[in-house]
Amino acid sequence: MLKTSDIHLRDPFVLPVEAERQYYLYGTTDAAVWRGRAEGFDAYRSVDLVAWEGPIPVFRAPEGFWATENYWAPEVHRYGGRYYL
């Protein structure tokens, strides 16, 4: 388990999922977010906002994806029973 101080990201976004009694943390994690090819987004999961599991890969651009750089400030929202990044 990681502590909050072990996680290095910018633009944090926390999604509480009541049905799971867990929190998901998303943020800008690419080492070179302002230059070069983007890696994608990872998430971390916690039951108490103190101890975290992860990183969990949540988005990697498929071949031919329209955007290749400057991925930052992800948010996730539930709509119609699905989650959207």
All heavy atoms as an XYZ file, in Angstrom:
709
protein
N       0.832     -1.191      0.000
C       0.000      0.000      0.000
C       0.874      1.251      0.000
O       1.903      1.289      0.654
C      -0.883      0.030      1.236
C      -2.005     -0.957      1.226
S      -3.164     -0.532     -0.062
C      -4.615     -1.253      0.549
N       0.430      2.222     -0.728
C       1.116      3.514     -0.790
C       0.435      4.503      0.136
O      -0.780      4.454      0.337
C       1.051      4.073     -2.211
C       1.690      3.266     -3.326
C       1.295      3.838     -4.670
C       3.186      3.270     -3.160
N       1.219      5.426      0.658
C       0.660      6.565      1.400
C       0.427      7.694      0.398
O       1.048      7.731     -0.667
C       1.624      7.026      2.483
C       1.838      6.003      3.585
C       2.784      6.541      4.619
C       4.181      6.406      4.041
N       5.251      6.754      4.917
N      -0.427      8.613      0.737
C      -0.695      9.754     -0.136
C       0.601     10.462     -0.518
O       0.783     10.857     -1.671
C      -1.669     10.736      0.547
O      -2.852     10.020      0.906
C      -2.041     11.876     -0.373
N       1.526     10.586      0.421
C       2.793     11.275      0.150
C       3.686     10.513     -0.834
O       4.641     11.079     -1.354
C       3.542     11.523      1.458
O       3.839     10.299      2.105
N       3.386      9.248     -1.107
C       4.161      8.449     -2.065
C       3.695      8.644     -3.507
O       4.358      8.205     -4.433
C       4.038      6.953     -1.745
C       4.610      6.586     -0.393
O       5.620      7.198      0.020
O       4.042      5.681      0.251
N       2.541      9.260     -3.685
C       1.952      9.399     -5.015
C       2.281     10.774     -5.565
O       1.981     11.789     -4.943
C       0.420      9.196     -4.954
C       0.106      7.790     -4.427
C      -0.198      9.420     -6.328
C      -1.350      7.559     -4.151
N       2.889     10.791     -6.734
C       3.290     12.052     -7.355
C       2.449     12.283     -8.609
O       2.625     11.607     -9.619
C       4.778     12.028     -7.705
C       5.626     11.786     -6.497
N       5.865     12.754     -5.557
C       6.232     10.673     -6.051
C       6.609     12.254     -4.588
N       6.835     10.985     -4.872
N       1.502     13.214     -8.504
C       0.685     13.589     -9.647
C       0.217     15.017     -9.491
O       0.286     15.602     -8.422
C      -0.492     12.625     -9.844
C      -1.465     12.358     -8.707
C      -2.449     13.492     -8.510
C      -2.228     11.087     -9.011
N      -0.232     15.573    -10.603
C      -0.766     16.936    -10.615
C      -2.246     16.865    -10.957
O      -2.720     15.872    -11.500
C      -0.027     17.768    -11.671
C       1.436     17.980    -11.340
C       2.172     18.716    -12.461
N       2.236     17.993    -13.716
C       3.088     17.000    -13.983
N       3.930     16.592    -13.063
N       3.102     16.412    -15.142
N      -2.961     17.927    -10.666
C      -4.381     18.042    -11.010
C      -5.204     16.882    -10.437
O      -5.945     16.220    -11.163
C      -4.574     18.076    -12.539
C      -3.649     19.049    -13.234
O      -3.598     20.205    -12.777
O      -2.986     18.674    -14.214
N      -5.094     16.608     -9.135
C      -5.792     15.442     -8.580
C      -7.312     15.563     -8.663
O      -7.874     16.644     -8.515
C      -5.333     15.412     -7.123
C      -4.951     16.825     -6.817
C      -4.394     17.385     -8.101
N      -7.932     14.437     -8.939
C      -9.388     14.327     -8.979
C      -9.764     13.059     -8.224
O      -9.266     11.977     -8.544
C      -9.893     14.255    -10.422
C     -11.385     14.141    -10.517
C     -12.186     15.272    -10.451
C     -11.996     12.909    -10.652
C     -13.564     15.169    -10.530
C     -13.375     12.801    -10.729
C     -14.160     13.931    -10.659
N     -10.624     13.179     -7.221
C     -11.044     12.024     -6.426
C     -12.503     11.710     -6.741
O     -13.370     12.580     -6.656
C     -10.875     12.284     -4.916
C     -11.415     11.112     -4.105
C      -9.404     12.528     -4.586
N     -12.739     10.462     -7.100
C     -14.088      9.986     -7.394
C     -14.531      9.027     -6.290
O     -13.955      7.954     -6.155
C     -14.111      9.260     -8.736
C     -15.429      8.585     -9.107
C     -16.462      9.638     -9.485
C     -15.225      7.593    -10.232
N     -15.515      9.404     -5.481
C     -16.051      8.452     -4.500
C     -17.046      7.518     -5.185
O     -17.895      7.974     -5.957
C     -16.744      9.343     -3.475
C     -17.068     10.601     -4.207
C     -16.080     10.733     -5.337
N     -16.914      6.222     -4.918
C     -17.845      5.230     -5.466
C     -18.533      4.576     -4.274
O     -17.988      3.659     -3.643
C     -17.129      4.199     -6.360
C     -18.121      3.165     -6.890
C     -16.421      4.901     -7.513
N     -19.701      5.090     -3.944
C     -20.404      4.650     -2.739
C     -20.703      3.159     -2.744
O     -20.579      2.500     -1.708
C     -21.695      5.447     -2.567
C     -21.452      6.896     -2.215
C     -22.743      7.649     -1.980
O     -23.650      7.081     -1.340
O     -22.828      8.792     -2.441
N     -21.099      2.601     -3.874
C     -21.447      1.183     -3.951
C     -20.269      0.284     -3.581
O     -20.459     -0.814     -3.066
C     -21.949      0.833     -5.350
N     -19.064      0.734     -3.831
C     -17.851     -0.029     -3.510
C     -17.236      0.401     -2.186
O     -16.297     -0.232     -1.719
C     -16.809      0.151     -4.615
C     -17.217     -0.386     -5.954
C     -16.149     -0.160     -7.007
O     -15.009      0.225     -6.659
O     -16.457     -0.362     -8.192
N     -17.711      1.521     -1.641
C     -17.123      2.105     -0.436
C     -15.621      2.356     -0.635
O     -14.801      2.067      0.233
C     -17.388      1.228      0.784
C     -18.880      1.019      1.045
C     -19.142      0.185      2.260
N     -18.702      0.869      3.467
C     -19.498      1.538      4.296
N     -20.790      1.588      4.063
N     -19.011      2.107      5.368
N     -15.304      2.910     -1.810
C     -13.920      3.198     -2.163
C     -13.827      4.549     -2.856
O     -14.824      5.090     -3.337
C     -13.366      2.119     -3.090
C     -13.280      0.763     -2.430
C     -12.442     -0.189     -3.219
O     -11.224     -0.050     -3.261
N     -13.077     -1.155     -3.843
N     -12.600      5.042     -2.913
C     -12.280      6.276     -3.621
C     -11.280      5.942     -4.717
O     -10.412      5.091     -4.540
C     -11.627      7.294     -2.675
C     -12.483      7.684     -1.513
C     -12.395      7.005     -0.299
C     -13.384      8.745     -1.612
C     -13.179      7.369      0.779
C     -14.171      9.108     -0.539
C     -14.064      8.419      0.651
O     -14.847      8.782      1.716
N     -11.398      6.659     -5.824
C     -10.447      6.515     -6.921
C      -9.795      7.873     -7.158
O     -10.478      8.893     -7.261
C     -11.142      6.023     -8.193
C     -11.605      4.595     -8.065
C     -12.814      4.290     -7.457
C     -10.809      3.558     -8.525
C     -13.227      2.971     -7.321
C     -11.213      2.238     -8.392
C     -12.427      1.954     -7.789
O     -12.824      0.651     -7.648
N      -8.489      7.874     -7.253
C      -7.705      9.091     -7.454
C      -7.115      9.078     -8.860
O      -6.460      8.105     -9.258
C      -6.576      9.154     -6.421
C      -5.530     10.247     -6.588
C      -6.156     11.628     -6.418
C      -4.392     10.036     -5.593
N      -7.371     10.132     -9.596
C      -6.847     10.301    -10.950
C      -6.037     11.592    -10.982
O      -6.294     12.506    -10.211
C      -7.989     10.437    -11.968
C      -8.943      9.290    -11.966
C     -10.004      9.252    -11.065
C      -8.795      8.242    -12.857
C     -10.898      8.190    -11.061
C      -9.686      7.177    -12.858
C     -10.728      7.158    -11.956
O     -11.607      6.113    -11.943
N      -5.086     11.673    -11.907
C      -4.328     12.906    -12.047
C      -3.352     12.835    -13.194
O      -3.206     11.797    -13.845
N      -2.686     13.927    -13.433
C      -1.663     14.009    -14.469
C      -0.413     13.294    -13.959
O       0.143     13.690    -12.937
C      -1.342     15.483    -14.778
O      -2.555     16.130    -15.150
C      -0.326     15.609    -15.893
N       0.000     12.255    -14.649
C       1.132     11.452    -14.171
C       2.292     11.364    -15.147
O       3.364     10.923    -14.769
C       0.679     10.014    -13.840
O       0.070      9.450    -14.995
C      -0.289      9.996    -12.682
N       2.104     11.755    -16.404
C       3.196     11.651    -17.372
C       4.408     12.452    -16.908
O       4.279     13.608    -16.504
C       2.773     12.174    -18.743
C       1.943     11.172    -19.526
O       1.730     10.052    -19.025
O       1.510     11.517    -20.632
N       5.573     11.833    -16.991
C       6.806     12.512    -16.585
C       7.100     13.728    -17.469
O       7.629     14.726    -17.008
C       7.978     11.539    -16.638
N       6.753     13.641    -18.744
C       7.024     14.733    -19.691
C       5.702     15.244    -20.265
O       5.516     15.278    -21.478
C       7.952     14.249    -20.792
N       4.788     15.645    -19.395
C       3.442     16.022    -19.836
C       3.434     17.180    -20.834
O       2.536     17.276    -21.659
C       2.534     16.324    -18.624
C       2.947     17.610    -17.944
C       1.084     16.353    -19.025
N       4.418     18.036    -20.803
C       4.433     19.210    -21.683
C       5.208     18.983    -22.970
O       5.242     19.836    -23.834
C       4.994     20.421    -20.949
C       4.167     20.758    -19.763
C       4.540     20.659    -18.450
C       2.807     21.191    -19.740
N       3.507     21.020    -17.629
C       2.427     21.349    -18.392
C       1.866     21.455    -20.725
C       1.152     21.766    -18.007
C       0.595     21.871    -20.346
C       0.256     22.021    -19.009
N       5.857     17.836    -23.100
C       6.610     17.571    -24.335
C       6.665     16.065    -24.579
O       6.699     15.274    -23.658
C       8.008     18.158    -24.257
C       8.877     17.521    -23.200
C      10.219     18.255    -23.057
N      11.108     17.558    -22.167
C      10.961     17.428    -20.859
N       9.909     17.932    -20.264
N      11.846     16.781    -20.133
N       6.618     15.702    -25.806
C       6.723     14.300    -26.168
C       5.393     13.564    -26.138
O       4.357     14.126    -25.800
N       5.445     12.322    -26.498
C       4.255     11.476    -26.584
C       3.684     11.209    -25.195
O       4.408     10.882    -24.274
C       4.612     10.169    -27.274
C       3.427      9.302    -27.567
C       3.792      8.215    -28.580
N       2.609      7.499    -28.972
C       1.758      7.898    -29.914
N       1.977      9.023    -30.560
N       0.702      7.185    -30.209
N       2.376     11.341    -25.071
C       1.697     11.098    -23.800
C       1.594      9.600    -23.532
O       1.454      8.800    -24.458
C       0.318     11.729    -23.828
N       1.643      9.231    -22.252
C       1.535      7.827    -21.871
C       0.080      7.421    -21.636
O      -0.315      6.322    -21.979
C       2.327      7.574    -20.592
C       3.814      7.750    -20.770
C       4.560      7.606    -19.461
O       4.100      6.837    -18.586
O       5.592      8.256    -19.320
N      -0.702      8.274    -20.988
C      -2.082      7.943    -20.653
C      -2.373      8.331    -19.220
O      -1.746      9.228    -18.669
N      -3.328      7.633    -18.600
C      -3.705      7.937    -17.226
C      -3.737      6.673    -16.376
O      -4.145      5.612    -16.844
C      -5.084      8.606    -17.159
C      -5.111      9.969    -17.763
C      -5.810     10.216    -18.927
C      -4.429     11.017    -17.166
C      -5.845     11.480    -19.489
C      -4.451     12.292    -17.711
C      -5.160     12.514    -18.875
N      -3.343      6.846    -15.123
C      -3.423      5.795    -14.120
C      -4.349      6.271    -13.009
O      -4.636      7.462    -12.884
C      -2.045      5.512    -13.498
C      -1.063      4.937    -14.497
O      -1.502      4.266    -15.443
O       0.151      5.149    -14.325
N      -4.807      5.330    -12.194
C      -5.633      5.655    -11.035
C      -5.071      4.937     -9.814
O      -4.273      3.997     -9.939
C      -7.078      5.221    -11.264
N      -5.503      5.389     -8.663
C      -5.185      4.756     -7.383
C      -6.503      4.542     -6.651
O      -7.429      5.337     -6.799
C      -4.245      5.644     -6.560
C      -2.905      5.837     -7.209
C      -2.724      6.823     -8.173
C      -1.827      5.032     -6.880
C      -1.498      7.004     -8.791
C      -0.598      5.200     -7.495
C      -0.440      6.186     -8.452
O       0.767      6.362     -9.059
N      -6.580      3.474     -5.846
C      -7.820      3.130     -5.145
C      -7.563      3.093     -3.644
O      -6.535      2.596     -3.187
C      -8.296      1.768     -5.637
C      -9.546      1.270     -5.012
C     -10.021     -0.042     -5.606
N      -8.946     -0.971     -5.891
C      -8.861     -1.709     -7.001
N      -9.793     -1.625     -7.925
N      -7.864     -2.532     -7.166
N      -8.547      3.604     -2.858
C      -8.400      3.663     -1.400
C      -9.764      3.508     -0.722
O     -10.788      3.894     -1.278
C      -7.795      5.009     -1.000
O      -7.750      5.160      0.393
N      -9.743      2.991      0.491
C     -10.970      2.937      1.293
C     -11.009      4.064      2.320
O     -12.057      4.330      2.906
C     -11.149      1.570      2.003
C     -11.309      0.461      0.980
C      -9.997      1.287      2.939
N      -9.863      4.738      2.540
C      -9.792      5.743      3.603
C      -9.085      7.049      3.211
O      -8.879      7.908      4.059
C      -9.098      5.146      4.825
C      -7.682      4.665      4.528
O      -7.154      4.932      3.425
O      -7.104      4.006      5.413
N      -8.703      7.210      1.962
C      -7.974      8.388      1.464
C      -6.592      8.539      2.086
O      -5.972      9.598      1.972
C      -8.780      9.679      1.683
C     -10.109      9.774      0.952
C     -10.872     11.033      1.384
C      -9.897      9.790     -0.554
N      -6.090      7.483      2.727
C      -4.759      7.512      3.336
C      -3.863      6.451      2.711
O      -2.755      6.741      2.285
C      -4.846      7.300      4.868
C      -3.464      7.216      5.491
C      -5.654      8.421      5.510
N      -4.331      5.219      2.661
C      -3.580      4.113      2.068
C      -4.151      3.832      0.677
O      -5.376      3.741      0.511
C      -3.691      2.871      2.942
N      -3.269      3.703     -0.314
C      -3.686      3.597     -1.711
C      -3.092      2.369     -2.387
O      -1.946      2.016     -2.143
C      -3.249      4.839     -2.480
C      -3.902      6.082     -2.002
C      -3.463      6.916     -1.010
C      -5.124      6.634     -2.470
N      -4.337      7.950     -0.841
C      -5.371      7.809     -1.724
C      -6.045      6.266     -3.441
C      -6.484      8.610     -1.935
C      -7.147      7.060     -3.649
C      -7.367      8.216     -2.901
N      -3.857      1.761     -3.287
C      -3.385      0.712     -4.186
C      -3.156      1.336     -5.550
O      -3.931      2.183     -5.980
C      -4.453     -0.364     -4.381
C      -4.777     -1.195     -3.202
C      -5.885     -2.177     -3.576
O      -5.764     -2.872     -4.603
O      -6.878     -2.201     -2.845
N      -2.160      0.878     -6.245
C      -1.945      1.368     -7.601
C      -0.477      1.525     -7.902
O       0.356      1.175     -7.087
N      -0.203      2.034     -9.063
C      -1.111      2.604    -10.046
C      -1.869      1.535    -10.849
O      -1.371      0.441    -11.083
C      -0.207      3.411    -10.963
C       1.123      2.741    -10.874
C       1.197      2.179     -9.471
N      -3.078      1.902    -11.254
C      -3.943      1.058    -12.067
C      -4.093      1.755    -13.418
O      -4.643      2.862    -13.475
C      -5.329      0.908    -11.405
C      -5.203      0.351     -9.993
C      -6.257      0.071    -12.274
C      -6.418      0.623     -9.118
N      -3.601      1.173    -14.516
C      -3.765      1.827    -15.819
C      -5.246      1.943    -16.181
O      -5.972      0.947    -16.139
C      -3.050      0.893    -16.794
C      -2.195      0.012    -15.943
C      -2.865     -0.079    -14.609
N      -5.717      3.149    -16.496
C      -7.121      3.339    -16.856
C      -7.309      3.853    -18.285
O      -8.397      3.737    -18.832
C      -7.867      4.259    -15.864
C      -7.957      3.618    -14.495
C      -7.236      5.625    -15.780
N      -6.258      4.411    -18.863
C      -6.362      4.838    -20.260
C      -4.991      4.802    -20.906
O      -4.026      5.379    -20.389
C      -6.917      6.258    -20.388
C      -6.906      6.757    -21.811
C      -7.852      6.311    -22.720
C      -5.933      7.638    -22.247
C      -7.830      6.742    -24.038
C      -5.899      8.082    -23.562
C      -6.857      7.633    -24.450
N      -4.923      4.128    -22.026
C      -3.778      4.151    -22.918
C      -4.354      4.344    -24.307
O      -5.279      3.634    -24.704
C      -2.972      2.848    -22.861
C      -2.338      2.549    -21.505
C      -1.300      3.607    -21.146
N      -0.602      3.333    -19.914
C      -0.937      3.792    -18.719
N      -2.033      4.530    -18.572
N      -0.225      3.532    -17.654
N      -3.846      5.302    -25.031
C      -4.389      5.616    -26.351
C      -4.175      4.441    -27.307
O      -3.072      3.909    -27.414
C      -3.716      6.860    -26.910
N      -5.234      4.040    -27.996
C      -5.076      2.989    -29.007
C      -4.327      3.534    -30.225
O      -4.255      4.754    -30.435
C      -6.510      2.614    -29.362
C      -7.318      3.823    -29.034
C      -6.612      4.496    -27.884
N      -3.793      2.657    -31.012
C      -3.091      3.043    -32.243
C      -4.016      3.906    -33.092
O      -5.192      3.605    -33.262
C      -2.679      1.788    -33.019
C      -1.758      2.064    -34.180
C      -0.404      2.592    -33.749
O       0.120      2.148    -32.720
O       0.131      3.464    -34.462
N      -3.504      5.027    -33.574
C      -4.279      5.916    -34.422
C      -5.162      6.897    -33.670
O      -5.922      7.642    -34.294
N      -5.057      6.932    -32.325
C      -5.859      7.866    -31.541
C      -5.526      9.289    -31.952
O      -4.376      9.619    -32.233
C      -5.574      7.650    -30.047
C      -6.492      8.385    -29.117
C      -7.831      8.052    -29.033
C      -6.010      9.407    -28.314
C      -8.684      8.727    -28.162
C      -6.847     10.079    -27.436
C      -8.189      9.740    -27.366
N      -6.525     10.177    -31.955
C      -6.362     11.535    -32.483
C      -5.421     12.411    -31.672
O      -4.848     13.355    -32.213
C      -7.725     12.209    -32.622
C      -8.447     12.384    -31.317
C      -9.274     11.486    -30.712
C      -8.381     13.505    -30.444
N      -9.733     11.972    -29.516
C      -9.193     13.229    -29.327
C      -7.714     14.729    -30.487
C      -9.361     14.112    -28.275
C      -7.889     15.614    -29.437
C      -8.707     15.303    -28.352
N      -5.254     12.162    -30.391
C      -4.360     12.993    -29.567
C      -3.150     12.163    -29.147
O      -3.286     11.005    -28.762
C      -5.088     13.506    -28.334
N      -1.976     12.761    -29.220
C      -0.761     12.023    -28.881
C       0.082     12.698    -27.809
O       1.062     12.126    -27.354
C       0.124     11.845    -30.134
O       0.455     13.147    -30.655
C      -0.581     11.010    -31.192
N      -0.288     13.910    -27.394
C       0.528     14.593    -26.385
C      -0.348     15.501    -25.515
O      -1.508     15.748    -25.821
C       1.646     15.403    -27.036
C       1.172     16.405    -28.051
C       2.328     17.046    -28.799
O       3.250     16.330    -29.217
O       2.282     18.275    -28.966
N       0.248     15.991    -24.440
C      -0.397     16.938    -23.518
C      -1.674     16.395    -22.883
O      -2.708     17.056    -22.882
C      -0.686     18.273    -24.209
C       0.546     18.908    -24.789
O       0.590     19.202    -25.960
N       1.572     19.091    -23.990
N      -1.596     15.199    -22.290
C      -2.730     14.677    -21.527
C      -2.607     15.211    -20.107
O      -1.596     15.005    -19.447
C      -2.688     13.151    -21.431
C      -2.833     12.385    -22.717
C      -2.693     11.011    -22.711
C      -3.118     12.993    -23.929
C      -2.826     10.268    -23.861
C      -3.257     12.251    -25.082
C      -3.102     10.892    -25.046
O      -3.240     10.155    -26.185
N      -3.639     15.898    -19.609
C      -3.579     16.363    -18.227
C      -4.976     16.583    -17.662
O      -5.954     16.660    -18.385
C      -2.705     17.603    -18.061
C      -3.224     18.863    -18.678
C      -4.123     19.732    -18.125
C      -2.881     19.412    -19.940
N      -4.367     20.788    -18.966
C      -3.607     20.610    -20.102
C      -2.034     19.011    -20.955
C      -3.502     21.403    -21.226
C      -1.940     19.802    -22.078
C      -2.658     20.979    -22.197
N      -5.030     16.708    -16.350
C      -6.232     17.032    -15.576
C      -7.427     16.128    -15.876
O      -8.513     16.606    -16.210
C      -6.595     18.504    -15.748
N      -7.258     14.810    -15.733
C      -8.391     13.919    -15.995
C      -9.468     14.025    -14.912
O      -9.170     14.238    -13.744
C      -7.753     12.534    -15.981
C      -6.623     12.679    -15.008
C      -6.095     14.063    -15.250
N     -10.688     13.886    -15.324
C     -11.822     13.768    -14.407
C     -12.626     12.555    -14.856
O     -12.636     12.212    -16.039
C     -12.711     15.009    -14.442
C     -12.066     16.231    -13.858
C     -13.037     17.392    -13.718
O     -14.258     17.196    -13.909
O     -12.568     18.496    -13.421
N     -13.327     11.932    -13.923
C     -14.177     10.788    -14.238
C     -15.551     11.053    -13.647
O     -15.674     11.466    -12.493
C     -13.586      9.482    -13.666
C     -14.525      8.317    -13.906
C     -12.220      9.208    -14.277
N     -16.591     10.809    -14.464
C     -17.968     11.038    -14.020
C     -18.827      9.847    -14.412
O     -18.624      9.241    -15.464
C     -18.521     12.318    -14.642
C     -17.759     13.527    -14.242
N     -17.998     14.191    -13.060
C     -16.716     14.167    -14.843
C     -17.150     15.207    -12.964
N     -16.367     15.213    -14.025
N     -19.796      9.535    -13.556
C     -20.743      8.456    -13.832
C     -21.959      9.057    -14.535
O     -22.502     10.074    -14.110
C     -21.181      7.790    -12.537
C     -22.011      6.556    -12.770
C     -22.118      5.763    -11.467
N     -22.643      4.453    -11.749
C     -23.883      4.066    -11.487
N     -24.726      4.909    -10.900
N     -24.288      2.862    -11.789
N     -22.354      8.412    -15.631
C     -23.513      8.868    -16.375
C     -24.167      7.652    -17.015
O     -23.485      6.878    -17.719
C     -23.103      9.882    -17.445
C     -24.247     10.340    -18.314
C     -25.168     11.263    -17.824
C     -24.408      9.845    -19.594
C     -26.232     11.691    -18.599
C     -25.462     10.262    -20.383
C     -26.368     11.176    -19.889
O     -27.426     11.585    -20.667
N     -25.441      7.464    -16.772
C     -26.154      6.345    -17.379
C     -25.604      4.986    -17.010
O     -25.616      4.070    -17.838
N     -25.084      4.864    -15.788
C     -24.559      3.582    -15.344
C     -23.153      3.256    -15.817
O     -22.650      2.169    -15.575
N     -22.501      4.211    -16.498
C     -21.129      4.003    -16.976
C     -20.250      5.128    -16.458
O     -20.738      6.187    -16.086
C     -21.105      3.994    -18.513
C     -21.943      2.846    -19.073
C     -21.885      2.809    -20.559
N     -20.558      2.315    -20.946
C     -20.201      2.085    -22.181
N     -21.032      2.297    -23.169
N     -18.991      1.659    -22.462
N     -18.953      4.891    -16.488
C     -17.984      5.911    -16.071
C     -17.261      6.439    -17.294
O     -16.867      5.677    -18.172
C     -16.977      5.324    -15.076
C     -17.621      4.994    -13.757
C     -18.151      3.731    -13.515
C     -17.724      5.947    -12.752
C     -18.759      3.431    -12.313
C     -18.323      5.660    -11.550
C     -18.833      4.396    -11.334
O     -19.442      4.104    -10.142
N     -17.103      7.755    -17.317
C     -16.446      8.416    -18.449
C     -15.251      9.224    -17.949
O     -15.370      9.998    -17.023
C     -17.432      9.346    -19.163
C     -18.553      8.576    -19.830
C     -19.718      8.273    -19.132
C     -18.436      8.153    -21.142
C     -20.745      7.557    -19.735
C     -19.450      7.443    -21.759
C     -20.596      7.149    -21.045
O     -21.611      6.443    -21.645
N     -14.114      9.050    -18.613
C     -12.875      9.768    -18.300
C     -12.802     10.996    -19.187
O     -12.949     10.907    -20.382
C     -11.667      8.867    -18.554
C     -10.297      9.469    -18.341
C      -9.995      9.574    -16.858
C      -9.235      8.640    -19.025
